[in-house]
Amino acid sequence: MNVAIIGCGYVGYKVAEYWHKKGDFVVSVTTTSSERVPALKSVSERVVVTRGNDLDSLKSVLHDQDVVVLSVGAKDAEVYEETYLQTAQNLVSSLQQIRSVKQLIYTGSYAVYGDRNGVWVDEETPLAPANLNAQILRKTEDMLLSASNENLRVCIFRLGGIYGPGRELLKIFSRYSGTTRPGGEDITNWIHLDDIVGAIEFARHRRLQGIYNLVDDAHLTSRDLLDSLFEKHNLPKVIWDTSIKSTRPYNAWVSNEKLKEAGYQLIHPQIIF
């Protein structure tokens, strides 16, 4: 099977590595950085240095592919629209002409739900993106879903916060140890890298169509998350100031029931500290 990964960063690399090791796949990947080519050659048969707004280059990557994974990430807000929406537009335009692709899998974000004051949301909940970046992510989803037809299935994963090897929770949050933080009652949603790879393979194998939240079962508050993390590593805990409300724009309890009902079993249902 021919598979292409558009955007081979933290997530894409591990997906490429997984499929490459299985041996039943011919893996093509893209990167925006020529410095990453040697590392990516170790997990793929073809590496293309390009950007998502390069239509001709994108078409060349998609040629003769069976499955395409879109897993891009913006380094800063200035290139958010180019990274996500423009790439999606070019991808959809290309897929209208390339009929070999039978499935498109996209790793998005639960940020599209916005701030729900910690209440439960699922895939049917109306979206309320809280800022421009989240609005771009919503438009990206809509663009990709528009490509769906009898020949092409589109699966969108709304990911929680990503952590795993090289992106451990302690590495992400160590700077907060011993500091004063606002609130602490906002709900967090996380997903381990292993489960992102696992869910993408599950979606490919089951040919999933539609939108699925991809988060673990923990749903810890910021207070519980950081208190447990710093206790585990014997570091000073956060001092929580409840008189100040958290400004996190993604306070929602994200349900993962739809994906589990489809048959996916989480590798790491609880957070690894």
N, C-alpha and C positions, 0 to 999 in steps of 0.2 A: 504494500500500500504506500502511495506517495502522500506525504504530509508536509505542510509548510507552516512555519511559525513566523508570523509577522511581529517583530519586536522580541528579541531573544535576550531579555535582561534577567532579573532574578528569577521570575517564574518561568519564562520561556526556556531558559537554559536547562532547568530541571525537567521540563516536559521533553525537550529534545534529548536529553541524556536518557530518560526513561525509555522512549521509543527506540532510540539508537541501540540500547542494550538488549531490547527484546529481539532485534534482528529481523523482524518481519516488516520493517518500515524503511523507506528511503526518505530521509529527513532533509528538508531545505529550510534555512533560517535567514532572517534579515537582521541587520544591526545598523545603527547610525554611526558607529565608531569603528574605524579601521583597526584600532588597537585591540579590539576584541576578536578579530578574525582567527588568530591562532588557537585561542581557547575554544571557540565555536566549531572549528574544524575537527576537534576531538569528539564532538557529539553529533555531527551531521555530515552529510555527503556534499552539501553545497551551502556556501555562505555568500550572501549578497549584501554589500554595503549600500544602503539606500535610505531614503526618507519616505514617509507615507504619502507625501504630496508629489512624488515622482511617479506619474501614472504609467509611463512606459516601462520603467523598471519593475513596478509592482506587477504588471501584466506578465512580464517574463518569469517572475517567481511563481505565479499562479498556474502557469501552463502545465497541463497534465497532472495537476494535483487532485487528490481525492478528498482530503480534509484540510481545512485551513484554520489555524488558531491565531486570533488577534489578541496579543498581550503586550500592548504598548504602555509606556509610562512617560509622563512629562516631567522634565527636570525642574521646571519653574512655570509660574502662571502665564508668562508671556508666550509660551509655545503650546499652551493647553489645547486651543482650538485646532492648531495645525496637527498636533500629535494625535488627538482623538477624532474630532469630527471630519477634518479634511482627509485623514487616512481612511475613515469609514466611507466617505463619499467616493473616493477613488477605488476602494475595494469593491463596493457595490457596483460601480460603473464597469469595472473589470469583469466581475462575476456574471454580468448580463451577457458578456461575449464569450466567456469560458465556461463551457457546459460540463467539464469533467468534475468540477468540485461538487460533492454531494452533501457536505456539511461544513458549516462555519461555526466556530466556538469562540466566544468573546469573554474576556475577563474584565468586567466592569466593577462597579462599586455600589455599596449600599448608601453612599452619600446622596443618591437621588431621592431618598425618602425624606431628607431634611430633618429638622428638629421636631420630634413628636413628644417631647417632654417625657420620654422614657416609656411610652405606651407601645404595645405590641403591634407589629406591622407584618404583612405577608405580601406575596407577589401581586395580589389584587388591590392593595392599598393605593389610593391615588397619590401620585408623586408630588412632592413640594420641595424641590431643590432650593437650598438656602442661600446659595451664592452663584456667581457666574460660572465657576468651574463645574459645579454640580449640574447647572443648566446645560452646559456643553456635554456632560456625560449622558444626560437624558436625551438630548438630540442625537448623540452617537448611537444609543440604543435604538431609537426610532429609525434611524437611517439603516442600520444593519437588519432590523426586522423587516424592513421594506423589501429586502432581497429574497425573502422566503417565498418558495413556490413548490410545485409538485416535484421538482428536481433537486431543490436545495433546502435543507433543513438548517435553521439558525437557532443556536442555543446561547443564551446570555446568562452568565453567572454574575450575580451581584455579591462581590466579595466583602467580607469583613476586613478588619485590619490584618495585614499579612505579617507573620513572623515565622521563624525557623532558623536553620543553621546560617550563621553569618548575620542574621537579623533577629537575634534573641531579644526577648522582652527587656532584659536587664540592659542591653546595649541601647535600646530605644529610650528607656526611661531613667537611666542611672542619674541623669542630671537633676532629677526631681527629688532625689534622696535628701532629706533634712530640710527641704524648702517648705514654704507656706503656699498652699494651693487653694483655689476657690472651690466651694461646693463639695463635690465628691460623690454625689448621688446619681450622677448621669450614668446611663447604661452603655457599656462597651460591647462590641461584637468583634470577635477575632477568628482567624482561620489559619491553621498551620500549613506551611508549604507542601507537606506530604499530602494533605487533603486536597489542595488545589490540583496537584498532579493527578491524584486518584480520581477526582471528580471529572477532570477533563478526559481521562481515559474512559471513565464510565459513560460520559456523554457520547464519546466517539463510538464506543461499543454498542450502546443502546440507541444511538442516533436520536438523542434527545432534541426536542423542538420546544422553543419558548424560553421563558424567564424562570430562573431558579436562584433563590438566595443560597449563598455558600458561606455559612458561618458555623461555628461549633455550638455546643450546648451550654456553654458557661454563662454568658450574659452577665458578667460581673459588673458591679458599679466601679467607677474609677477608684473609689476608696478601697473597696475589697481587692481590686486588682493590684494596686500599688502597695497596699499594706502587706498583702501576701507575698508579693515579689521581694520587697525589702526585708521582710522577716526571714524569708528563705535564704537570703544572701547576707544576713547579719549586717544590714545597713540601716542608718537612721531613717525612721519613717517620715512620711509627709505630715506636716501640720495642716489640718483641714480647717479652713475658715468658712463656716456655713453661712456667714452673713453676706457672702459674695456668691452670686450664682455663676456656675460654669458657663463659659462662652462657647463651648463645643457645639458646632452646628449640626451634629449627627446623633442626637440623643434619641435613640429608638431601640426597642426590643425586637430584633429581627428574627422572624420565624424561619426555621430550616426544615419544616415538616414536609413541604412539597418534594424536596429532593430525597428525603428519607423514605417517603411514600413511594417514590419512583424506584427505590431499591438500593440507594447508596448508603453504605455503612461508614460512618466517620472513623478514620484511623486514630485521630486524637479528639475525642468528644469533649474533653476537658483541657483547660489551658496547662501547658508545660512551663513551669516557672524555672 
